[in-house]
Amino acid sequence: MTAHTLLVLAHPRTDSLTAQVAARLHARIEGEGGTVDVLDLYAEGFDPALRPEDEPDWENREKVYSPEVHAHMDRVLAADDIVVVFPVWWFTPPAILKGWIDRVWNYGFAYGRSRPRLAGKRLLWLALMGGTPEEIARLGMTDALGLMLVTGISEFCGLPDARLRVLHGTELSGVPLELRGDRVAELLDEAERTLAEELPGATATTTTTPGDASATAATGSAVASTTTLAATTATPATTTTATITTENTVNEEPAR
């Protein structure tokens, strides 16, 4: 059985480093036999504003939401793995990504049931931050993101395997042009290694052997770079992992 990945991209520019990272992961997964559904929130014109038709009804967890939201729910359900690639702005993901969670990861679908519908999926949040690991640690940005994305969203929705990884040093300004291409290549390689480390098996066909989660060998697949960065040594990405049970009865009714 072939693993299927929902690859979510949240950046307005198609030539951004964020988009290049998503393209590299897309190529890696498909190159090793997996299938990918690319959800480019900006390119698809997703509306992040929560309106009454998609507002949760705490007295009716079977509420029928808008057709757009149900189409996105189907894409989430179809995935074995979910990979979300995004820049960090003002200590948080872009508003369009938060709006996607608000509208799609809704009551009765992603949470509010004793047996979570998303249980069994793996989720990787891959964040791009401009600062150094030392700067990020001093500001507590990774901890803040982990609380929001791993605990507040992933764990709350009963996902059994959710992780946050960070690519540091993605800032472009002040970097000599002749060095930027090498830095982009380093970051793309780091992103590919992160995928292999955090979602072993996502890039290959799965077997029916219970518990088989062996990682596939890394390949040298590459995507042409249209954005450039400085050449420095890539720093290992930071990881935050959620330990989640398959039951979620506490969240059947949200606090009023």
Secondary structure as GFF3:
##gff-version 3
##sequence-region A 1 256
A	DSSP	beta_strand	4	9	.	.	.	ID=ss1
A	DSSP	alpha_helix	17	31	.	.	.	ID=ss2
A	DSSP	beta_strand	35	40	.	.	.	ID=ss3
A	DSSP	three_ten_helix	52	54	.	.	.	ID=ss4
A	DSSP	alpha_helix	67	78	.	.	.	ID=ss5
A	DSSP	beta_strand	81	87	.	.	.	ID=ss6
A	DSSP	alpha_helix	95	104	.	.	.	ID=ss7
A	DSSP	beta_strand	122	128	.	.	.	ID=ss8
A	DSSP	alpha_helix	133	139	.	.	.	ID=ss9
A	DSSP	alpha_helix	141	146	.	.	.	ID=ss10
A	DSSP	pi_helix	147	155	.	.	.	ID=ss11
A	DSSP	beta_strand	161	167	.	.	.	ID=ss12
A	DSSP	alpha_helix	177	198	.	.	.	ID=ss13
A	DSSP	beta_strand	238	243	.	.	.	ID=ss14
A	DSSP	three_ten_helix	249	251	.	.	.	ID=ss15
###
